[in-house]
């Protein structure tokens, strides 16, 4: 089975898989606490999000619970980021969210998966990074798959499944997502 260079590969029943399970357990306990909070608890939501990712979150970040994750320490979140309800984040491969990003409701950002070959599906997890550039808007229900970069100022349309890079200043949509048109760069 082959993987792209730079992919994180975790085999079952190894110290790495035990660490992955421990991280999931830690983050699920924190997200359970976070998901009991309301809109008026924004500072406490940010504090718990900071615990999840292992570093403070800027005061300009707004996350609306519920939020779901299996990890967090491989995530970085920029300034003035908005994350709407029901965001799911699997960051084993690493997730970078740039400044000014807006993430709509029901968005999934998934860096990890399993081999296509039946023999390896239950024994290997493969993860690749996701980079979301500055001033990106990911609309409702979109899914971002590991190994992609979304260029600055781009929009991922509602329901899109992003399996390849999206260039800067582009509107991408569909399944699999493709560039629909170019957008004027922001000033």
Steps between C-alpha positions, in 0.01 A plus 500: 500500500645839405452839663589847387828638639444678829191297594461392861450123518379339823483121522255331739624357830812718513612768748396759238147360478476491881604869506238578234230333710616684814486832313148421376392418855649830631338708227160333524488584873582863421253526212226356724562789740521754216173376347306578818582870461289769332562797273543721808787279623734600213803559727461158663451338157828661385676382816388139443589522130845616612527194726399279208765641265762544772550875460302816572237606247482868405214698655372575148414132437131404525393135510132407530447161666450219442850417379649155446863390481721195541815698562615856526869535560566490126275802435585867477231767484563856385337827605140603434392145412130407514402133539128430481304216661569131440855539372689169504879515509734200468852643516733198512670623181505863613252782439598862446215754500615846390384842617152626404367151412125432520383141540129434448275256685545126455849528349736201529876552491642148488873434463486126558361194328577139426649310207265409217627142494279283724794329671632823653185692586474404866871485570631831366402866533652738246488878547610796290498871588232754414590867457222758487636836384418849620149637440353168379128431536400134526122490455245273669544126479833500315753224559874563477714187456864462610781602270343820368573870521228760452654823374433838655176685425338186356148371560406135533132473403238336719515121487828488308744216556854635463745226397754718312662837561290812440703794368484848651205720402282215373145377552503119516197273523368155424604145579784477443543876523629684195565867435179662378642848448770740606425767761635852509782517759421692817658840540 
